[in-house]
Each structure stands twice: as C-alpha cells, then as structure tokens.
Amino acid sequence: MPIYQLEDVPEEFVTPKHSTAYGRLITGTQVEVGLLRYKAGEGAKQHAHPHEQVLLVLSGKCRLTLDGKPTIIGSGVAALIPPNTPHALEVLEDAEVVSCKGVIGGVGHRI
C-alpha cells in the first residue's frame, strides 16, 4: 500500500480545460483525491463528466452551481456531484478544497 507525503507529490494545473484548480493528485485504480487551491475570482466553468465527485471545502468560500442551482459553500461543507450533472465553481475567497473523483477508463481529474 503506497504512502504519500503530500509535499513530495508534484503540483499541477489539474483540469486546465475546465478549471483553474492547482494542486496535488493521488490516483488509484478507482478513486482520485486532489488537494486543490484556488484564488478568489478563479474557479471552474460549467461542465459535466461521467465521474461522481465529492468536494470538501477546507478554507475559503465558493459558489457551487449544481444543475443550475447556486449554493454558497465554505469551510467544513461538502458537496456530492452526481455523474453527468452540469456544475460550476466560482471562488469568492481564496480556497483550499479536497476533491475526490471516481476513476473511469483510467482517468480521474485529468479529463
């Protein structure tokens, strides 16, 4: 069972096609976990993917629009994003977010 020291995992732009998320990813065969950072004003434009996803806000504040319904989420709040559901994220305050996404066809966040 691999053990990861987060500071040894290279940082990257995680989903540059959809988002400004920057951080570290740990990828298994079924799940991928990312520790992501955003600056205020950044976020993810509306998109959908076949992966189920969970977002957990560690710090900061964001507006998550899930299936057309905006909700403010902040520290200690988690959101479950069902597969193929349109969603977007607008970062209102600098934020650190844990994002867990299913791996489909060998791909998780790097869609």
Backbone as JSON, one array per atom type, in Angstrom:
{
  "sequence": "MPIYQLEDVPEEFVTPKHSTAYGRLITGTQVEVGLLRYKAGEGAKQHAHPHEQVLLVLSGKCRLTLDGKPTIIGSGVAALIPPNTPHALEVLEDAEVVSCKGVIGGVGHRI",
  "N": [[0.85, -1.18, 0.0], [0.84, 2.03, -1.07], [2.24, 4.94, 0.44], [1.92, 8.4, 0.7], [3.73, 11.39, 0.92], [2.48, 14.47, 1.01], [3.85, 16.84, 0.27], [5.75, 15.85, -1.44], [4.45, 15.16, -3.72], [4.06, 16.24, -6.98], [2.88, 19.52, -7.82], [0.25, 20.69, -9.94], [-1.63, 22.12, -12.7], [-4.79, 21.09, -12.54], [-7.23, 20.51, -13.96], [-7.07, 21.99, -16.56], [-8.61, 22.44, -18.82], [-11.16, 22.92, -17.92], [-10.97, 24.33, -15.52], [-9.3, 26.43, -13.03], [-7.99, 25.14, -11.06], [-5.29, 24.28, -8.94], [-2.94, 22.05, -7.75], [-2.28, 19.01, -5.93], [-2.43, 15.56, -6.87], [-3.52, 12.31, -5.99], [-3.7, 9.21, -7.34], [-5.61, 6.34, -7.66], [-6.81, 3.08, -8.64], [-9.55, 3.22, -8.68], [-10.37, 5.58, -7.48], [-9.61, 9.06, -7.2], [-7.87, 11.55, -5.45], [-7.66, 14.95, -4.84], [-5.84, 17.71, -3.59], [-6.61, 20.85, -3.74], [-6.03, 24.25, -4.75], [-7.4, 27.49, -4.98], [-7.57, 30.86, -6.1], [-9.33, 33.83, -5.11], [-11.88, 34.72, -7.37], [-11.21, 32.88, -9.24], [-11.95, 29.54, -10.51], [-14.16, 27.01, -11.76], [-15.46, 26.57, -14.94], [-18.79, 25.93, -16.19], [-19.38, 22.49, -16.55], [-19.62, 18.95, -17.23], [-19.18, 15.54, -16.29], [-18.6, 11.96, -16.5], [-17.81, 11.01, -14.07], [-18.43, 10.48, -10.63], [-18.26, 12.9, -8.04], [-16.84, 14.36, -5.12], [-16.69, 17.3, -3.29], [-14.89, 18.97, -0.78], [-14.72, 21.68, 1.18], [-12.0, 23.13, 2.64], [-11.03, 25.6, 3.42], [-11.93, 29.03, 2.9], [-14.39, 30.4, 0.56], [-16.97, 29.53, -1.71], [-19.04, 29.65, -4.65], [-21.04, 27.19, -5.61], [-22.52, 25.97, -8.42], [-24.86, 23.75, -9.11], [-26.38, 21.71, -11.28], [-27.75, 23.94, -12.26], [-28.51, 25.29, -9.94], [-27.43, 27.62, -7.69], [-25.3, 27.61, -4.8], [-23.85, 28.75, -1.81], [-20.85, 27.64, -0.5], [-18.68, 26.83, 2.17], [-15.93, 26.62, 4.49], [-15.67, 23.41, 5.87], [-17.87, 22.38, 4.59], [-19.3, 19.97, 2.46], [-19.89, 18.73, -0.85], [-21.77, 16.63, -2.94], [-21.41, 15.61, -6.18], [-23.27, 14.32, -8.61], [-22.78, 11.84, -11.24], [-22.46, 13.06, -14.61], [-23.74, 15.5, -14.17], [-24.31, 18.88, -14.75], [-22.09, 21.38, -13.58], [-20.54, 24.15, -11.85], [-17.96, 26.23, -10.46], [-17.43, 29.06, -8.58], [-15.03, 30.93, -7.12], [-15.11, 32.72, -4.22], [-13.62, 33.62, -2.07], [-10.14, 33.17, -1.42], [-9.39, 29.73, -1.59], [-9.08, 26.4, -0.29], [-9.5, 23.16, -1.31], [-10.63, 19.84, -1.04], [-10.9, 17.42, -3.47], [-12.54, 14.63, -4.53], [-12.69, 12.13, -6.9], [-14.21, 9.7, -8.96], [-12.47, 7.16, -10.8], [-12.52, 6.61, -14.16], [-12.09, 4.6, -16.88], [-9.36, 4.75, -16.48], [-8.95, 7.42, -15.98], [-9.25, 10.3, -13.96], [-9.37, 13.26, -12.47], [-7.99, 14.45, -14.56], [-9.4, 15.12, -16.97]],
  "CA": [[0.0, 0.0, 0.0], [1.69, 3.23, -1.13], [2.02, 6.06, 1.35], [2.38, 9.61, 0.03], [3.98, 12.63, 1.63], [1.89, 15.42, 0.06], [4.82, 17.8, -0.27], [6.54, 15.19, -2.47], [3.62, 14.99, -4.92], [4.17, 17.48, -7.76], [1.69, 20.33, -8.05], [-0.06, 20.86, -11.36], [-2.97, 22.59, -13.02], [-5.44, 19.78, -12.5], [-8.18, 20.37, -15.08], [-6.98, 23.29, -17.24], [-9.67, 22.57, -19.83], [-12.4, 23.35, -17.26], [-10.81, 24.94, -14.22], [-8.01, 27.0, -12.65], [-7.51, 24.38, -9.89], [-3.87, 23.97, -8.9], [-2.66, 21.28, -6.55], [-1.67, 17.69, -5.98], [-3.37, 14.46, -7.07], [-3.16, 10.93, -5.7], [-4.58, 8.45, -8.21], [-5.68, 4.89, -7.52], [-7.48, 2.44, -9.77], [-10.98, 3.53, -8.65], [-10.64, 6.91, -6.93], [-8.51, 10.03, -7.23], [-8.05, 12.61, -4.47], [-6.86, 16.13, -5.1], [-5.83, 18.83, -2.67], [-6.62, 21.91, -4.75], [-6.06, 25.63, -4.3], [-7.95, 28.49, -5.9], [-7.57, 32.25, -5.64], [-10.61, 34.5, -5.32], [-12.12, 35.07, -8.75], [-10.96, 31.72, -10.09], [-12.97, 28.52, -10.36], [-14.37, 26.05, -12.85], [-16.63, 26.9, -15.76], [-19.77, 24.83, -16.2], [-19.02, 21.28, -17.28], [-20.16, 17.71, -16.66], [-18.34, 14.38, -16.59], [-19.23, 10.73, -16.03], [-17.28, 10.69, -12.76], [-19.02, 11.03, -9.4], [-17.25, 13.75, -7.41], [-17.14, 14.98, -3.83], [-15.87, 18.46, -2.95], [-14.9, 19.33, 0.63], [-14.03, 22.97, 1.33], [-11.22, 23.22, 3.88], [-10.98, 27.02, 3.78], [-12.44, 29.91, 1.85], [-15.82, 30.4, 0.26], [-17.21, 29.33, -3.13], [-20.41, 29.47, -5.11], [-21.17, 25.99, -6.42], [-23.77, 25.87, -9.16], [-25.07, 22.33, -9.37], [-27.6, 21.51, -12.06], [-28.44, 25.22, -12.39], [-28.88, 25.85, -8.64], [-26.25, 28.11, -6.98], [-25.26, 27.49, -3.35], [-22.59, 29.17, -1.23], [-20.26, 26.62, 0.36], [-17.47, 27.3, 2.83], [-15.14, 25.71, 5.32], [-16.4, 22.33, 6.53], [-19.03, 21.97, 3.8], [-19.01, 19.04, 1.37], [-20.94, 18.62, -1.87], [-21.72, 15.44, -3.78], [-21.78, 15.93, -7.55], [-23.57, 13.07, -9.3], [-22.25, 11.72, -12.6], [-23.12, 13.74, -15.74], [-24.51, 16.66, -13.71], [-23.62, 20.15, -15.01], [-21.71, 22.1, -12.38], [-19.53, 25.2, -11.98], [-17.49, 26.71, -9.17], [-16.91, 30.42, -8.55], [-14.33, 31.09, -5.83], [-15.4, 34.04, -3.69], [-12.47, 33.9, -1.22], [-9.12, 32.15, -1.62], [-9.94, 28.49, -1.05], [-8.41, 25.11, -0.39], [-10.6, 22.22, -1.49], [-10.33, 18.45, -1.35], [-11.8, 16.92, -4.5], [-12.43, 13.19, -4.76], [-13.41, 11.82, -8.13], [-14.06, 8.34, -9.43], [-11.6, 6.95, -11.95], [-13.23, 5.91, -15.24], [-11.2, 4.4, -18.02], [-8.01, 5.17, -16.1], [-8.89, 8.88, -15.87], [-10.0, 10.95, -12.88], [-9.44, 14.71, -12.65], [-7.31, 14.9, -15.79], [-10.32, 14.94, -18.1]],
  "C": [[0.89, 1.24, 0.0], [1.25, 4.28, -0.11], [2.63, 7.29, 0.67], [2.61, 10.73, 1.04], [3.53, 13.72, 0.67], [2.91, 16.38, -0.54], [5.71, 17.19, -1.35], [5.76, 14.96, -3.77], [3.67, 16.29, -5.71], [2.83, 18.2, -7.89], [1.51, 20.52, -9.55], [-1.39, 21.58, -11.5], [-3.76, 21.32, -13.32], [-6.39, 19.57, -13.68], [-8.18, 21.66, -15.9], [-8.03, 23.51, -18.31], [-10.94, 23.18, -19.22], [-12.17, 24.33, -16.1], [-9.42, 25.56, -14.04], [-7.42, 26.28, -11.44], [-6.03, 24.05, -10.03], [-3.6, 23.19, -7.62], [-2.05, 19.93, -6.85], [-2.74, 16.61, -6.11], [-2.74, 13.14, -6.65], [-4.18, 10.08, -6.45], [-4.46, 6.96, -7.93], [-6.35, 4.3, -8.75], [-8.96, 2.8, -9.82], [-11.3, 4.94, -8.17], [-9.38, 7.77, -7.04], [-8.85, 11.15, -6.26], [-7.11, 13.75, -4.82], [-6.96, 17.13, -3.97], [-5.57, 20.05, -3.54], [-6.69, 23.29, -4.11], [-6.62, 26.51, -5.4], [-7.76, 29.86, -5.27], [-8.96, 32.83, -5.9], [-10.72, 34.93, -6.78], [-11.86, 33.94, -9.72], [-12.11, 30.72, -9.94], [-12.99, 27.56, -11.53], [-15.61, 26.47, -13.63], [-17.56, 25.69, -15.79], [-19.3, 23.69, -17.1], [-19.7, 20.1, -16.61], [-19.21, 16.59, -17.07], [-19.0, 13.14, -16.01], [-18.78, 10.31, -14.64], [-18.17, 11.25, -11.66], [-17.9, 11.8, -8.7], [-17.76, 14.27, -6.07], [-16.16, 16.12, -3.64], [-16.01, 18.73, -1.47], [-14.07, 20.61, 0.75], [-13.32, 22.98, 2.68], [-11.13, 24.65, 4.36], [-11.48, 27.83, 2.59], [-13.92, 29.77, 1.64], [-16.0, 30.34, -1.25], [-18.71, 29.32, -3.41], [-20.4, 28.26, -6.04], [-22.53, 26.03, -7.11], [-23.88, 24.43, -9.63], [-26.42, 22.15, -10.04], [-28.45, 22.78, -12.09], [-28.8, 25.91, -11.08], [-27.62, 26.3, -7.89], [-26.4, 27.98, -5.46], [-23.89, 27.95, -2.88], [-22.11, 28.05, -0.3], [-18.95, 27.17, 0.92], [-16.84, 26.22, 3.67], [-16.03, 24.68, 6.03], [-17.61, 21.84, 5.77], [-18.57, 21.06, 2.67], [-20.19, 19.02, 0.41], [-20.7, 17.36, -2.68], [-22.24, 15.82, -5.16], [-22.02, 14.61, -8.28], [-22.97, 13.02, -10.7], [-23.12, 12.48, -13.61], [-23.99, 14.93, -15.34], [-23.72, 17.94, -14.0], [-23.32, 20.88, -13.7], [-20.62, 23.11, -12.7], [-19.16, 25.66, -10.58], [-16.92, 28.11, -9.35], [-16.31, 30.64, -7.17], [-14.48, 32.53, -5.37], [-14.29, 34.54, -2.78], [-11.43, 32.83, -1.52], [-9.55, 30.87, -0.91], [-8.98, 27.33, -1.22], [-9.51, 24.06, -0.33], [-10.02, 20.82, -1.7], [-11.37, 18.0, -2.36], [-11.52, 15.44, -4.7], [-13.29, 12.85, -5.97], [-13.17, 10.36, -8.48], [-13.14, 8.29, -10.63], [-12.37, 6.1, -12.95], [-12.3, 5.8, -16.42], [-9.79, 4.86, -17.76], [-7.86, 6.65, -15.87], [-9.77, 9.37, -14.72], [-10.15, 12.43, -13.18], [-8.88, 15.16, -14.0], [-8.17, 14.66, -17.02], [-10.12, 16.04, -19.11]]
}
